[in-house]
């Protein structure tokens, strides 16, 4: 799968980057976790965030297949400091790091939109 161009991807990520509580957004290739595009408001190692998101999606997918639940659409990890939300489509993974103030519903919808647009 060919990665989307950076200009196109930046346009996709910008609206979500403006959502209150979103700290970083990464779009990475699922096969190798290479970052295609990113936007970050804090000092975040985007390569580590991409690797975590890709690993998370792969592991959840493997377990979902074993449980006969199909491919996961969105994976969310919640912690005391915030969330990591990941979605995958056609070989690309969108990973978002939020703090606790972020509206989970808005983030979820935005992740779905980005993932769907990347899949086109």
N, C-alpha and C positions, 0 to 999 in steps of 0.2 A: 504494500500500500504506500502510495506516495503521500508524504506529509503535506498539509495545506500550507500555502504561502504565509510568511510572517505577517504581512500587512493584513490579510484577511483574518487571520487568527487574532491579531491585536484588536481588530474591530469587534470580534466575538467576545473577547475577554473584558473589554472596557466597561460595559454596563454592570457586570457582576463585580468588578473591582471597586465600583462606587457604592456598593451595598454596605450599609453600616455593619461593622463587625467582621467583614471579610479581610483577612490579613494577607493572603497570597493565593494566586491561581496559577496552576501549571498545566500545560498541555504537553503530554509526552507520548512517545511511541511505546506501545505495549511490548513489543518484541525485545527492546533493549533499554527502556526507560530514558532514552535521550530526550531532553527537553526541546520542544519545537517552539514554544512561546511561553512567556510568563509575565506576570505582573505581581509586584510585591510591595506592601506598605511597610513592612518591617524587615529587620535583618533576618531573613530566612534563607537557609541553604536550599535553593530550589532543586538542586540535583538530589538531595536527600529526600525532599518532599516527593519528587517524582518517583524515586525508587520505592519509597514506602507505599505510595498509592498504587503503583503497578504490582508490587508484591501482594498487597492487600486484595486487589481485584483477582489476581491469579489464585490465591489461597481460598478465597470465598467461592470462586467459580468451581474449583476442584471439589470442595465439600458439597456445594449445591448439586453438582452432577451426581456425586455419590448418593445424595438424598433424593435424587430424581426431581429436583426443583427447577432445573433449567439454568440458563445464564442469568446471573444477577444484573439488574439494571443500574442500581445505585447501592453503594456500600457506605455506611456511615459509622464512624467511631467517635464516641463521645467521651470526653474526659473532664476533669475539674476546670481546665483552662479553656476548653472549647471543643471544636469538632474538626475531623478530617472527613471530607466527603469525596468519593471517587465514583466516576461513571465511565464506562467503556463502550465504544462503538467502532467497529471496523478497524481495529488495530491501534486506536488512539485512546488514551486515558486522560480524562480531565480530573485534576485533583485540586481541592479547595481547602484551605486552612482558615478556620474562623475562630473568633473568640466567643465567649458565652453570650454576648450581646446580639449576635447575628440571629436573624429570624430564620429558623430552620426551614420553614415552608418556602420562603422566598429563595433561599439558597438551593433547595432541592429542585424547584422549578427552573431556576437559572441553569443549574447543572444539566438538567434534562434537555433544555433548549440548545445549549452549547454542544452537547454530545450528539444530538440529532443533526445539527448543522454541520458538524465535523464529518458525520457519516454520509453526507450528500456527495 
